[in-house]
Amino acid sequence: MDRWQAMRIFAKVAETASFAETARLMHMSPPAVTRAVAALEEAIGTRLFVRTTRSVKLTEAGGRYVEDCRRILADITEAEAAAAGSYATPSGTLAVTASVLFGQIHVLPVVTDYLDAYPTMSARTFFVDRPVNIVEEGIDVAVRIGHLSDSGLTAVRVGAVRRVVCGSPAYFARHGVPTRPSDLKDHRIAVSTGAWASPEWRFAHDQRVTIHPTLQSNTNEAGIAAALAGWGLTRVLHYQIGPALLEGRLQIVLADHEEPPLPIHVLHPEGRHAPAKVRTFVDLAVSRLRGSRLLNEATGTATDAGAGRSPA
């Protein structure tokens, strides 16, 4: 068996943590998979896996070697596809992740338009409000809100979102408009349990206010619904209330005290080796998200209550 094929088998065993599953996926017999890994270990002169009756785990040397193998195999795949003229044609299934509400509002329409443009493609969305390891969880593209760590992923900035305090015109007519963050103590506040985990709201110039919410819920949507009903104030990312802002059903307050907007990035792990399905989707997503007024207007999209601002 040639070295390239042995590396493919080794990388698949590392991915599945199973000789038997690798054999099934690669249409081989389990003994053939075992022989290929053993031959690779003998050629290299070190053990790549620690095997027990219950688990298969990479050794320290195996962990380093598998990253090199994946890079080499990606180079070979790219060279072969380019030579065959197929690298420019998207194929397979595209996996995309984003936070729940942002994914539903902004990412899903891009995905469906992408599938219309490439009818042979299929897609899988994974919208969750938690950090996702896109390499370990098999994700092709992620859309993330917030400042990025140095992860080695390719990132393209597409916009920014504000963290805003808002309420309905009816609420402000009855209870007045807060003009300073400290005024929030005199207002009814609805928060999600995520926000309540950190009861301190931060504003510009290192202003901090400890919030004592009257209403807590496990979703942002519940807080938004309470604000729309004129019950009280809530704090959300401004894209989450975009339609209500445009229609005048909600208004932003304390805009002059907001922290700097949070950046939005489209990320993928392959860099210049990204397959056609990733490159074409990223191109479409970047164009669409950068074209969104709501995500690219630093001053927002609706009148700030009490401040006389017109929509940007």
Protein Blocks (a to p, Z undefined) as FASTA:
>chain_A
ZZklmmmmmmmmmmnopaklmmmmnopafklmmmmmmmmmmmnopafbdcdfkbccddfk
lmmmmmmmmmmmmmmmmmmmmmnopmmpcgdjddddddfklmmmmmmmmmmmmmmmmmmb
ccddddddbdddfklnopabdcdedddddehpacddfbdcdddddddfklmmmnopafbf
klmmmpccdddfklmmmmcccdehhiacddddfbdcfbfklmmmmmmnopaccdddfklm
mmmmmnopaccehklmpccddddddddfklmmlcfklmmmmmmmmmmmmmpmklmcfnbj
bdcehklpacZZ
